[in-house]
Amino acid sequence: MLKNEIINDKNELSNNMVNQKNETIQLSSSWKDYIPSIIYGPIIIVQFVLVFFTYNFYHLDFLNWIGWGLIVFFLLFGGLPRQAFKKYGEIEKGKSHINTTKLVDKGIYAVIRHPYWLSWILLSISLTLISQYWIMVILGISAWIVIYLETYLLDKRLIKKFRENYEAYIKKVPRLNLILGIIKYLRITQKGM
């Protein structure tokens, strides 16, 4: 009897390992998943270079200051996701903060689904406002479109990883709309009081 239980446990463990391996294979990314990032990278690099040549082109200082202010939010939204992943993501020791084993829906992720990508949109907007040059506007709009596409594809991958939990999360928390995210978050916290 004990021998049969051990064999059954061994078979169950083996089946679980095969299922995990199959799931890992399904969740692995192809190079096509990174096309938006590949496009966005050069756009932001060009924006950085152009801002040195077109700094405050129309001398609209109020736009320039708004642009510099947005850089603060870029830094804030760029750092908060890492902290939330480390705190709530149940990351295996020695793994990167993006290798979460649990859906993170606390901290900044209770307000917005993709704060990291929002930070890059804010950087692009800030560089556009600091520069005030027409090419920067075109590059900025291009970057925003590409980032939105990136977050759409990322949502699809995360649905595969976290299944129903992520689908429920999508219904509660907006993708990139920070204002709507704050409103929804405040409503939920007020109901909880």
N, C-alpha and C positions, 0 to 999 in steps of 0.2 A: 504494500500500500504506500509506504513512504517513498519507495523507488518510483512508483507511478506519479506521485505528487512532484517529485524532483524533476522527472522527465517533462511533465506538463508545464511546470514553472520555466524550465529551460526552453521549451517550445514557445511559450508565451513571450519570454524575453527576446528570443530570436525573431519572432514575428514583429514585436515592437521596434526592434532595431531596423528591420527591413522597412517597416512603415516610416520610420524617421528618415531613413536614407532616401526613400522615394519622395517624401515631403521636401527634403532638402534639394533634391534634384528638381522638383517642380518649382521651388522658390528661387532657384539660381537665376541670375540675371544674364541676359545676353548683351552684346555690345550695343544693340539697338535701343535698349533701355536707357542708355547714357547719351543718346543723340542730343536731347535738349541741353544737357550739361556741357557737351562738346561745343555746341553752338553758343551757349551763354558765356563760356569762359573768354573767348576772343572778344566778344562784345564788351564785357566789363573791362578787359585790358585796354581796348581802344578808348573807352570812356576815360579811364585813368590817364592815359597818355594825352588825350585831347584836352582834359581839364587844365593841364599845365600851359597849353598854348592859347586857350580860349577863356581863361579865368575871368569871371565877372564881365563878360564880353559887352553887355549893354549897360553896365554900371548900375544895375538894379540891386542895391545893397540889401534891401529887405529879402529878396529871393536868395541872395548869397547867404544871409544869416539863417534863413529857414533851412537851406541845404546843409549848413554846418550843424544845425540842431538835429537834423535827421541822421547825421552820422552817429550821434549819441545813441539814437534808437537802433541803428544798425548794430552797434556794438552790444547793446542790451539784448536784442532779440537773437543775436548770433551766439551769445553765451548761455542764455537761459535753457535752451534745449539740452545742452550737454549736462547741466546740473540736474535737470529733471530725469534724464535717462539714467544717470548714475544713481540717483536717489530712489527712483521707482521702477526701473527697468529690469531688475534682477539679472544683472549682467554676470556672466561667468568670469571668474578671476583670470586676469591676464588678457581679456578680450576688450575690444574697442567699445566706446560708449554707444555706438550704433547697433551693437549686437544684443539688443534686448531680447529677453525670453518672455516678457510680459508686456501687454499693451499699456503704454503710459498715457493716462488720461488725467493726470494731476499736474499741479504747478501751471506753467505756461500752456501746457497741452489741454488744460481744462477750458482755455479761452480760445485757442486757435490750433488747428491741426498741423500747420506747417510753419512754425515761427522762424525756423532757420531760413526757409525760402523767402518769407516775408522780409527778413533782414536784408537779403540781397536785392529785393525790389526797392527797399528803402535806400540802400546804397546807390542804386542806379538813379533813383529820383534825386537824391542829394547831389550826385555828380552833375546831373542835368541842371539843377537849380544853381549850383555853384558856377557852372560854366556859362549858362544862358545862351548857348549857341545852337543853331537850328539842327545841325547834324547830331548833337547830343540828344535832342528830342526824338529823332528817328531811332537812334540807337537805344534810347531808354524804352520807347514803346516796343521795340523788337525784343528787348530783354524781358520786359514784363510778360509778353505773349509766350515766350519760350519758357519762362519760369512757371507760368500757369499750366502749360502743357506738362512740364516736369511734375508738378504736384498732382495733376490728374493721373499720370502714369504711376506715380508713387502710391496713390490711393488704391489703384488696381492691384499692385504688388502686395500692399498691406492687407487688403481684403483676402488674398490667398493665404497670407501668413496667419492672420488672426480671425478669419472667417466672420461669424455672426457678431462677435464682439466689436470688430471694426465697423461693420455695417451699422450697428447701433450707435457707435461713436460718431460716425459721419452725420447721423441725424441730429445729434446733440451739439456738435462743435463745427463751426464753419471752417472752410479750407484756408482762406487768406484774409477774410473780412474781419479785421481787428475790432472795429466798432460794434458790429453785430455780435461778435464773440464776447465782448465785454458786457453787452446788454443781456445776452443769454446767460452768462455766468452770474451776473448780479441777480437775475430772476431766480435762478436755481438756488443760490445761496440765501436769498430772502425767504424762499419756500422752506428751506431747511431750518430756519430759525424758529 
